[in-house]
Amino acid sequence: MTSNLMAQLDATYASVAESPETPKTKFLTLSEHLSREAPEVCRILARLEAERRESDIQPFLEELQRILLQWRE
């Protein structure tokens, strides 16, 4: 469902001249379609990325966990 929506959004915005606002507009359209607020979609995406071991966010997540463990001690 969501991948089909993303393909539709990509097709819709492919003809639009790429501007700094285009990704933001696509994201807001996705949020509206999912009936979610933008911050909620960001939290969901961050949670999903944090679960993937091969994610680009892993070094940040590991460092954050290390710092939190030190702080708790």
Secondary structure, DSSP 8 states (H G I E B T S, - for coil): -HHHHHHHHHHHHHTS---THHHHHHHHHHHHHTT--HHHHHHHHHHHHHH-TT-TTHHHHHHHHHHHHHHH-
